[in-house]
């Protein structure tokens, strides 16, 4: 029974990792509101090292349509500005010599629908990963049954993994509904 529990825990850990990855992926999808996490993927050259902007500057959102970046060293303003321009963020930075401002433009209806589709695709990928974790666990249970695990314990383990799977699929669906609402809200 201990081996069954170990495989159930491993599958649940895998599913939780899928959810964390999905959360990170959805955070990078711009929804028309200022969110500092859209800059997480932007790296700047800092004395030969490529580091995230958050490692060399303070990032704040003074209002729903603006992100401000306050570099810790004035010399980094042009480096940060260039990194944002070369990234896939799609926002032109403005600087006043001390801070960089990113004005978040309103999204068009077509762009909103495109972002909603992208969010749905990310959620579908996460669901596939969750299903794969369930499938791997069930394969382990069947293998354990061939090695002497009683059939009723194997069936109980399958029911348990299905319950865990359903819980994570529901959480993914909830995340998608929340992100879609955020994107489609004007």
N, C-alpha and C positions, 0 to 999 in steps of 0.2 A: 504494500500500500504506500510505502514511503516513496518508491520510485514513481508511482502515479502522481503523487503530490508534487514531486520535483518537476515532472513534465508539465503539470498544470501551472505551476509557478513560472516556469520558463516561458510557456506560451503567453501567460498574462503579462510578463515583463516585455516580451516582444511586441505585444499589442499596445502596451503603454508607450513603448518607444515609437511606434507608428503614430500614435496620437501626438506625441511631442513634436515629431517631425512635421506632421500636418499643421500643427499650431504655428510652427516657425514659417512654414510655406505660406500659410494664409496671411500671416502678419506682413509679408513682403508684397502682398497684392494691395495696391493703392486703392482706397475706397473714396477718394474725394475729400477726406479729412486729413489733417496734419497728424502724422504718426511717425515718431522718430525711428521706428523699427524699419521703415523703408530704406534707411541708410545703412542698415547692418551689413549689407553685402559690399558696400563701397570701401575700398582700401586706399590708403594714402601712403606715399613713400616718405618715411620718417627716418632719416639718417640711414638709408640703405635697407630698412625693414619695411615690409608692407603690413600695415596695421589698420584696424577699423578706425573710422573717424572718431568714434566714441572714446578711443584711447588717447587722442591728442586734442580733444575739444569737448566743450560742454554743449549738449544738444537739448534744446527746449522747444516747447510749443506754446507761445504766448496766446495764441487764439486758434480756432479750428481750421484756419486757412494758411497758417504760417509756421514754418520751422526755422528757428534761429540756431546758428552754429557759432560759438564763441571759442576760437582756437586759443590754446594756452600760450602759444608763441605767435607773434604777429607774422613772422616769416612763413608760417604755414597757410596763411589765407589763400595765396595763389595756388599752392599745392592742393589744398582741399577743394578749391573751386574747380581746378582742372580735373580732379578725380571725379567730381560729381558730373561734370560735363561729359566725361568719357564713359560714365556708367550707364546702366539701363534705366535709371530713375526717371528720366524724361522731363526733368525740371531744370530750367535755367537759373543758376544761382546769381544773386545780386549781392555785392559787398560794399560796405561804406568805409572800408579801411580798418575796421575793428571787428565787425561781425559779418557773417554771411547769412542772407535771408533767402529762404526758398518759399515762394508763393505757390500754394497748391491750387492749380487751376480747376474749375468745376469740370466734371466729367460729362461728356456728351452721352446721349441715350445709347448710341451704338457701342461706345466704349464701356458703358456700364454693363450692357448685355455680354460683351466680350469678357469682361472681368468676372462676371457671374459664371460664365462657361468655364473659364480657367479655374475658378474656385471649385466648381463641380468636378472637373477633371482631377484636381489635387485630392479631393475627397474620395473619388473612385479609386485612385491609386492606393490611398490609405486602406480602403476597404479590402482591396486585393491583398495587401500585406497582412491584414488581420486574418483573412480567410486562409492564407498560406500558413500562418502560425497555427491556426486550428487544424489544418490538414496535416501538418508535420506532427502535431501532438497525437492525432488519431492514428497516424502511421506507427508512432512509437507504441501506442496502446495495443494495436493489433500485433505488433512484433513481440511485445511483452506477453500477450496471450499465448502465442506460439511457444514461448519459453516457460510457460507454466502459470501465468496469471489467470485466475478464475474468470470465466466468461461474464458472470454478473458484475464483477469489479470492473472489467473492461467496458461494459455497457454503461455503468455508473460514471466512469471517467469520461466517456463520450458525451453523456448528458451534461456533466459539469463543464466540459470545454465548450459545449454549445451555448450554455448559459453565459459563460465569460465572453464568448464571441458576440452574442446578441447584445450584451451590455456595451461593448466597445463600438459595435456598429451603430447603436443608438446614439452614443456620444459623438461619433463622426457626423451623423445626420444632424444632430443639434448644432454642431460647429458650423456645418454648411448653411443651415437656416439662418443662424446669426450673422454669418459673413455675407450671405446674399442680401439680407435685410440692410446691413450696413452699406453695401455697394449700391443697392437700388434706391436707398433713401436720398432724396435730393436735398 
